[in-house]
Amino acid sequence: MTQQVLLRGANVASAHGVEPLDILIEGEHIAAVAPRLAGSAPQAEVIDLTGLTVLPGLIDAHVHLREPGGEHKEDFDSGTRAALAGGVTTVLAMPNTSPPITNCDTFEQANRLAAAKAVCDYGLYIGATADNAAEAASLADRAAGLKMYVGSSTGSLLVDHFAAQIAHFEGYPADRVIAVHAEDEAAVRYYATRGQRRPPICAALSVAYLLALAEQTGRRLHICHVSTRAELDLIREAKARGVPVTCEATPHHLFLTLEAEARIGALAVCNPPLREQADVDALWANLDVLDIVATDHAPHTLDEKRGDQPPSGMPGLETMLPLLLTAVHEGRLTLPDVVRLTATRPAEIFGLGRKGRIEPGCDADLTVVDLSARWTLGDAPLYTRCGWTPFAGREVRGRVERVYLRGRQVFDGERVLAGPGTGQPVIDS
């Protein structure tokens, strides 16, 4: 007989609202969601969650787990442990590894590593290069999406010429996502010679250009880490025209400004850079344009960050949810907003049909939080191998108390309970 677990007495959050409900889990899936289910499942193990809130397990559509090639910073084991500790049950991993994931061989290698080590569910992007449009398209039914860097960032992937870009846009299947790091490479290089690091015009030029490609080809464009008002204005107008575009913001662009660099130095350096307060305010004022929040979790060691040429990027898997829950406490977001931005919409955009919702038939991926808990980020050891956060010392409201992955408890508020290989691929051709 399939094991049953009844989660009783919690407030259950969806993209539409929050209400007191019981959740009945059978095996890996949600069997029922309704008030007072105890009588309908007399054999179930009952867990009382009174006073707590249950969210769908978060889906982080933009993480860098550094494996293969950067395991001293992170790997599939440490990174997915950090995910579970942060209430994230599914991660979509970027391909700018060493070697990069750009063909069948490297895709298979990364899949084998993930299958052996991951403790949460996962998907892998395929990376675009100047000459792999056909092979990338052949892997589309197994990949989370195509990742294209039209501006340079960490790693060696860069596609900055029109012929290669249009080959990918015309060749990649129209029902799959092309996720793009949108900074104009010529502008990035121009401003670098003048001592300016990636000002907002670099992003605006690239987004306008990519929207034209998406409109011309009908391909599904996803703009990663939107950080400026100009990008938001362009995307809003494109959506109104019917261009198939979605976009994301990161917690660091929502909760930090350029001032953080003066405070914590290279720990705050990222691509695209942190912005002035006006652009941060624009992100908050245009939440209806944003489809998802994703961490762009990009760990580097403290030694690397404190070196002569500090790399760009920062960790975020363990801090995203408490930061967003704090914004709920402050009245800047609602719980349904958090569910929409971190679970429901990511599942819709990337075709994860059994994820992102607390409904019968869905995977029993559940994140249980105590909204009243008050604590300070960085006080407890982090699971991410890099061991630091740019948000250290910030007081937050809302703590992850339990996490369930496909019906199995995998985090108890202090310890990750899942072993390597627990995670499963979410893209199933």
N, C-alpha and C positions, 0 to 999 in steps of 0.2 A: 504494500500500500504506500502511495506517495506521502511523504512527510508533510504535515500541515503545521503552519505557525500562524498564530493570530496576534497581530499587533493591535492592542486595544487602548482606546482613550486619548489618542493624539489628535491634534489639529493637523489636517491634511491639506497641503497647499498645492494648487494647480495654477495654470496660467489664467484661470477665470475667477479664482477666489480661494478662501480658506474656510474649512468647516470641520467640526468634530466628526470623525469617522473611524471605523475599524477597518483594518486591512487583513484579508486572509490570503496567505501564501501557500500554494501547493507546489512542492518541488522548486523549480526555478522561476515560476511565474506567479503573477497576481491572479487569484481566483475570484475575489469579490472585494468590493469597496462599498461599505454602507454603514449606517448606524447600527450598533448593538448586534454584532454578528456571532456572539458567543454561542447562542443556541443552535446555530446552523452548522457548527463545527465542534461537536463535543469531544473529539479525539485530538484536537489541535493543542500544541504547546502554546500557552497564553503568556504574552509579554505585555506588561502594563506600561504604557508610555504617557500616562496622565501628566499634563503640564509641559509636554514636549511637542515639537512640530516636526512633521515629516515632509520632506521635499523629494521629488524624483532625484535619483542619483544624477549628479552633475555630469555634463559632457563637455570636456575641454577640447575644442576643435583646433587648438594651436599650441603644441608643446614640442620642445626640443629635448629629446632624451639622450642625445649625444652618443648613442651606440649604433654602429661601430665607430671606433676611432677616438672617442673622447671619454672613455669610461672613468677616467680620473675625476671628471666633473659630475657625471651621472651615467646610469645605465638603465635598462628596462626594469630591473628589480628596484633600485633605489627610487627612480622617478615614479614608478607606479605605486610604490609605498607612500611616497609623498602625496600622490593623488588621492589615495584612500583616506589618508589623515586629513585631507582638505575637503572630504565629502564628494570627490570626483570619482565616478565609477567607470567612465569611459574616456580614453584619451586618443587623439588623432595626432600621430607623430610626424614631424617634418623630416624632409629627406636630405638636409644639408649636413650629412655626416661625413665620415672619412673611411672608406670611399662613399661618395654620395649615392643615394638610391635613385638610379636613373635608367636601369635596364632590368631584364628578367633575372640575371644572376644576382645583382645586388639587392633586388627586391626579395628574392628567395632567402638570401643570407639574413637580411633584417627580420624577415618573418620567422625564421628558425630561432633567432636570438629572442625575439619577443615571446614566441610560444614557450620557450624554456624558462623564461625569467619573469614575465609580467604577472603581477598580482591583481590588476584590474583589466577590464576589457580594453581593446585597442584596435586602431586602424592605422595604416601607413599610407602616406602620400607618395606619389612618384614625382621625381623632380624633372623639370623641363631643362633641356640643354639646347644648344644651337642646332643639333642634328639628330635628336631622338624623337621627333614628333610621331613617327609611325609606331615605334616601340612603346612609347608612353601610352598612346591610344590603345594599343593591344592589351595593356595591363589595366585599363580603366575599370573593368568590372570587378577587380580585386583591390583597387586602391581607394583610399578615402577621398582622393581628388588629385588633380595635377597642381603642383606648386611651382609657380614661375616667379623668379626674381628678375624684374626688369630694372631694379637698382641693386647694387652690390650690398652684401651684408656678410654675416659670418659664413665661412665656407667658400667653396669655389663655384657655386652655381650662379650664373648670370646669363640672361638672354636679353640683350639690349639692341638687337637689330630687327628691323621690321620683318624681313623675310622669314626669320625663324619664329618670330612672335605670331605672325599670321598663319604660319604652317600649323602651329599648335592650336590656335583658335579655330581654324577650319577643320582640323583633323580629330580633335578630341570630341568624344561623343556629346551630343547636345543635352543629354539627360544627366551628365556628370558635372562636377564643380571644378572650375579653374580658379584656384586661390592665388592671389598675386601680392607680392611685396611691391607696393606702388610708390617708388621714388625714381624720378627721372635721373638716369645715370650721368648724362651729360651735365645736368644742372648740379648734381652732387659733386662731380669733379671740378666744375667751374668754381663753385663756392668754396671748396676745400683749398684751392690755390689762393683764396682771399681770406683764409682763416675762419671761415664760417662753416659750421657743421650742419648740413642738411636743413636749411631754413624751410618754412612751410611751402614756399613756391615749388620746391622739389616734389612734394607730394601732390600738390594741386595739378601741376603739369601732367604728371603720370596718371592720375585718376581720370582727368579729362580724356586723355589719349586712350586709356583702357576701356572707358565707357563707349568710345567710338568703335573700338574693335568688337566689343560685345554686341553693340547695336547692329553693326554690319553683319556679323556672323550668326547672331542668335544664340551665342553660347552663354552659359551660366557663369557669371563673373562674381567672385567673392573677394572683396577688398579687405586685406588684413590690416590690423592695427591702425584704424583711422584715428587721427590725432588733431585735426585742425578744422576750423569753421569752414574753410574753403572746400575741403573734401565733402563735408556734410551737405553743403549747398549743392554741389555738383551731383551727389548721389540722390538727394531728394528730388531734384529736377529730372534725373534719369529715371527714377522709379515712376514718377508721374507720367513719363512718356512710354512706359511699358518696357524699358530695358531690363533684362533679367539679371539684376544685380542685388547682391546682399553684402553686408559689411559687419565688421566687428570692431569693438574697442577693447583695450586692455585695462586691467585694474591700475597699472602704474600710470597710464595716461589719464585715468579718471581721478586718481587719488593723490598724485604727485604733480608738482609743477617744476619748471626749470630751476627754481630756487633750491630744489633738493641737491643739485650738483654742488652748490656752495656749502651745503651742510655735510653731505656724506661722500662727496667726490665721485670717483669713478664707479662706485657702486650704483650710481644713478644714471650711468651712461648706457644708452640703448639706441637701437635703430627701429623706427624713426625716433628722434630725440624727444625728451620731455619738452613740454610747450609752456608758453606764458599762460597766466591765469585766464585770459580772455578765451583762449582755445579750450581750456579745461571747462570753463563755464558753458561754452557752446556744446560740448559733448553732453553735459547734463541737461541742457535746454532742448536737445534734439534726440531724446531717448527713443522717440517714435521712428526715427530714421535708422537707428542701430538695430540690427537683427540679433546679435549675440554679443556676449562678453566672453573673451577667451584670454588666457593668461599670457601667451607668448613666453611661457616658462623657458628660460634660456640660461641655465646655470653656468657659471665659471668659478674657479677657485678664488679664494681671497688673495693668494699669491699672484694669480694672473691679473686680477683687478687692481692690485697695488703695484703692478710692474710699470715699466717705462711706456709700454704701449697697451693700455688696458683694453680688452675686448668689450664689445657691446653686448648687453643682455643682462637679465636678472631673473632669479627664480620667482615663482608665483603660485604654484599649485596649492600650497598650504595656507595661503593668505587671502585668496580671492573671495571665498565664501564669507569669512568673518568680516572682511571689509564691506561687502555688499549688505550683509545683515546689519552692520552698523549704520549704513546709509538708510536702511529701513527704519531703524530706531530713530534716526534723525529726521525722518519724514521726506527724504530725498527719493526714495524708491518705495514700492510696495512688495510684499512677498510674491504676489502674482507676477510682478515685473521680474523678480529674481528668477522665478521658475521659467518664464518665457525666454529670458536672455541666456540662461545657462543650461537649460534642459530641453524644453519643448521645441524652440526654434532650431537649435543645433541638430536635433534629431530629424526635423523636417528637411532642413537644407541638405544634410549629408545622407539622407535616405536610410536612417536607422529606425526602422518601423516599430521595433519592439522596445525602444528606449524613450526616455524623456517624458513619460506620463505615468501616473498612478491610476491605471485602469485595468480591468480584467483582460487577460491575455498578454499584457506587457511583461517584460522581464521584471522580476522583483528586485530592481535596483533602487534602493531607498537610502536617503540621508536624513538621519534624525538629529535635530538640533535643539539646544536649549537657548531660546531667544533672550532669556534674562541673564545669562552668564556674562560676567564682565571680567576681562583678562587682558594681558598685554602681550602683543606679538613679540616673539623672540625670547620670551622667558623660558619656554620649554625647548628641549632639543628638537631640531628639525630632522625630518626623514630625508630630505634632499641631500645628496652627497656633498654639495658645495657648502652647506651648513650655515648660510646667512640669508638675511632678508633685508631689503631696503626699507621695510616698514618696522624694523626693530624699535621697540619703545613706544609704539602707538597702542593706545588703549582701544579695545574693540568690544562690541556687544554681540553675543551669539557664538556658541561653541558647538562643534560637532561631537555628539555623544555616542552615536552608533552609525555604522554603515553596513548595508546589506548589498551583496552582489549576486544577482540571480538566486535570491532566496537564502543565501548563506551569510551569516554575520562575518564581516571581514575586518571590522575596526570596532573597538570597544570604548573609544574615547581617549585611550592612552596607548594602546598597542594595536599594531596591524596583525591580524590573526590569520591572514591568508599566506600560503606558501608559494614559492616560484612556480609558475605554470598554471596558476589558478585562472589567470586572464584568458579570454578567448577572442579571436578576431571578430569584429562586428560587420565587416564587409564580406558578404557571402555570395559569390557569383552563382 
